[in-house]
Amino acid sequence: MNIPTPQKMMEDGVHFGHQTRHWHPKMAKFIYTKHSNLHIIDLFKTQEKLKEAADFLKSVASKGERIIFIGTKPQCKEAIEIEAKKCGALHVTERWFGGTLTNFKEIKSNRDKLVNYKSKLEKGEYNNLTKKERLLISREIEKLDINFGGLVGLNSMPGAVFVVDARREKTAVNEAAKKGVPVVALLDTNTNPENVDYIIPGNDDAIRSVALITRVISEAVLEGYKEFEKKSKEELVSVESTAEKHDKEVKKTRQGNAEKVKKNVAKEVKKSSAISSKKEPSKAKKVLKGKSSKKEGAKVTPSKKSDVKGKGTKQDLPAKPKKSIGKAKNETKKLIKKVP
């Protein structure tokens, strides 16, 4: 960004103001003298104010915010459009539609319609239509492109607005002031600087003057967007590096956890093997005892019925004489007969 010297600005006619009868009192502090019924602008103040405005727009662009170049004067259209496209800014050179900022939803719908028409035209979706229908669609695209073609990338409120001749573009300046959008403007001696945040006093009618000031602003905006791209790339690299570090840390923690689990499992296996080795001889002893008790039980045959009164078995009582059932019956009959 090269701020031109007062000599260079004088060569391009930046110092010429309007006639002395057409002037605004609030611009008096920027007027150097009068000559041939014309006001002469103080170019040293112009240089100072131009640097302030360029630094501000550079800071806005470095944040990635959108900037609109506005200038609908016939002699300024080409210069403004070229410089805006060069630095990646938006532009309005035909007509500022009322409500572009205050009624943004409606303007956005028209802009989206333009984008939709162009995308369908590129895909060849209108090839099946008749010649007259295609002609009507092409005329609609041309009309929308003239009015909204420079605002295609505007998805939200702009970060700033650069205006050439704020008196002519008073609708845009008032809308920006209502929405709190900073205004940078090239103002002649006949303009009220009330709603302008950054004033650049200078000739806003001469082509060379407008081209010089617009070129400086364009260079500042371009530098700001380059800084924004560099920052975004650095942020992406830092994010990727942090992600890689995080992945490495996660892998290390997982490996450490796996090793800990393996060690714990090995310890548990050792403990269980030691406990099982201690229990095995006791089990063998129990098995031997069980076998010996079975052998002893085979020699002694306990009776099936137990004594009702005593806790011991019939094995402990004396054995009764075994009699047959028939002999017992005969003995009972004999006893009955003997009874008188």
Order of alpha helices (4+ residues) and beta strands (2+ residues): alpha-beta-beta-beta-alpha-beta-alpha-beta-alpha-alpha-beta-alpha-beta-beta-alpha-alpha
